[in-house]
Amino acid sequence: MSSNRPQRLGDVLDTVIDDLGLRSKIDEARVVEAWEAVAGPQVNGVTENAWVDDGRFFVQVRSAAWRQELQMQRGHWKDRLNDELGGSLVEEIIFR
């Protein structure tokens, strides 16, 4: 049943995004964007690519030494990333 009452634009957009099945793609883009902000210029300088697959966030790292360092701190990075996103969109971070 449709209502003629005004609705908040954000609510309408959320409904459209969900109806079109775009929520997961938008969330994946948000994760990659948030990573760039959280990681900062030094870490971004040693990473080549980042993508999300089924709650797992993959970050390709150029240097084995950096990859090992980041991998040891992956819990910290996951927490910071999810804090930035305002929810638990990332279940695991894998540095490659």
C-alpha positions in Angstrom: 0.0 0.0 0.0 1.5 3.3 -1.1 1.4 6.4 1.0 1.3 10.0 -0.2 3.2 11.2 2.9 6.7 12.6 2.3 9.5 10.2 3.0 13.1 10.8 3.8 15.4 10.7 0.7 17.8 8.4 2.5 15.0 5.9 3.3 13.9 5.9 -0.3 17.4 5.4 -1.6 18.0 2.5 0.9 14.8 0.8 -0.4 15.8 1.3 -4.1 19.4 0.0 -3.4 18.0 -3.1 -1.6 15.3 -3.7 -4.3 18.0 -3.6 -7.0 20.3 -5.9 -5.1 23.1 -3.4 -5.1 23.8 -3.3 -1.3 26.7 -5.8 -1.3 28.5 -4.0 -4.2 28.1 -0.6 -2.5 29.4 -2.1 0.8 32.4 -3.5 -1.0 33.2 -0.1 -2.5 32.8 1.5 0.9 35.3 -1.0 2.4 38.0 -0.2 -0.2 37.4 3.5 0.2 37.6 3.3 4.0 40.8 1.3 3.8 42.5 4.1 1.8 41.5 6.5 4.6 42.4 4.2 7.5 45.7 2.9 6.1 47.2 6.3 5.4 49.8 7.3 2.8 52.6 5.1 4.0 50.7 1.8 3.9 48.8 2.9 0.7 52.2 3.5 -0.8 53.1 -0.2 -0.5 49.8 -1.7 -1.6 48.7 -2.3 -5.1 45.2 -3.6 -5.1 42.3 -4.2 -2.6 39.0 -6.1 -3.0 36.3 -7.7 -1.0 35.0 -11.3 -1.4 32.3 -12.6 0.9 33.3 -10.6 4.0 37.0 -11.1 3.5 39.1 -8.1 2.5 42.1 -8.8 0.4 45.0 -6.3 0.1 47.8 -6.9 -2.3 51.1 -5.7 -0.9 54.3 -5.1 -2.9 56.8 -6.0 -0.3 57.2 -9.3 1.6 58.4 -7.4 4.7 55.4 -5.1 4.7 53.1 -7.9 4.0 54.4 -9.8 7.1 54.1 -6.7 9.2 50.6 -5.9 8.2 49.6 -9.6 8.5 50.8 -9.6 12.1 48.5 -6.6 12.8 45.5 -7.7 10.8 43.2 -7.8 13.9 44.0 -4.2 14.6 43.5 -3.2 11.0 40.1 -5.1 10.8 38.9 -3.3 14.0 40.0 0.1 12.7 38.4 -0.5 9.3 35.1 -1.7 10.8 35.1 1.3 13.2 35.5 3.6 10.2 32.6 1.9 8.4 30.4 1.9 11.5 29.6 -1.8 11.4 31.1 -5.2 10.9 31.4 -5.4 7.1 34.9 -7.0 7.2 35.2 -10.4 8.9 38.8 -11.0 8.0 41.7 -9.2 6.3 44.2 -11.1 4.2 47.4 -9.4 3.0 48.9 -11.0 -0.1 
